[in-house]
């Protein structure tokens, strides 16, 4: 049977490569850190890593690693079960309680990933008589999760409050029973932050719930790192927060929904990714508890990340690069042409700086970019070296 479709699949793969959209997987021979050993062109070499979601540098933090070792001895390697059968340990309940407290929510439910968390919310909470109003640039997991539900779907232009209000009004006039506004807290390709204060105001006006995927914010955005709801002073007005343990909070895997108690209770009974997926590995749960200890005991990592981000953005602007405005650790360097962005990324790797170029369809046509992601693990010298590499690569390109 497979022989009949082999040529079609090969042709599709050839089209992906011809369009410049092929995604090679470079092999890293070291732990995830500010500096990694990458196999490039068959030659291993140490490079500065400016393309990981390791915002706080905790992926190889010694205290997190020690907590993981201790957890392996105490809790074992895996659960071999889903939560409601025999897959719940004390460490899972402790992490859920700690996340609830940290995020200012009533309860939390753990998932294998944030993709699963977003995949399990909409189908559980919304039926065909309900409406979901989603930002046009929301993460793919939100888009796929919405597709699983029978709710009426409305999409508003990115961070466009007038368009959001128009869609809320349309949903209300259409007789929607429940209305849910969903947005990324930080949009990962731009580093832009959602205007949550105004979104909550509109939700109140139209009797809608608010859901935020805060994967690129929790741990380092806001005065104490509690994310975009804290940044905008609306922690008590957001009904559902989804997020990941795989970025700032240690960088391993796992996700969660932190929400009103009744929402979490229903998810435990009806959310399919939760009911039919193995429990989050206990070693990750225990290490995540150590991460929360570190975040709540000091703010040095957040301060260092903010300093690195400000330095990179300032120096790149002084050198004449086009960086999307903002102060988030995602700092997109706008190139425009897809081929040029890909070539610049290769030249930067040759100069010891590991970054990735993004182009259509990941970003709009003509808006190709190199997404630089800063980390608290970077030193000032690392940041300066990255800027110098950008300048040299641009000169070689003749741009």
Secondary structure, 3 states (H helix, E strand, C coil): CCHHHHHHHHHHHHHHHHCCCCCCCCCECCCCCCEEEEEECCEEEEEEECCCCCCCCCCCCHHHHHHHHHHHHHHCCCCCCCHHHHCCCHHHHHHHHHHHHHHCCCEEEEECCHHHHHHHHHHHHCCCCCEEEEECCCCHHHHHHHHHCCCEEEEECCCCHHHHHHHHHHHHHCCCCCEEEEEECEECCCCEECCHHHHHHHHHHCCCEEEEECCCCCCCCCCCCCCHHHHCCCCCCCCEEEEECCCCCCCCCCEEEEECHHHHHHHHHHCHHHHCCCCCCHHHHHHHHHHHHHHHHCCHHHHHHHHHHHHHHHHHHHCCCCECCCCCCEEEEEEECHHHHHHHHHHHHHCCEECEEECCCCCCCCCEEEEEECCCCCCHHHHHHHHHHHHHHHHHHCC
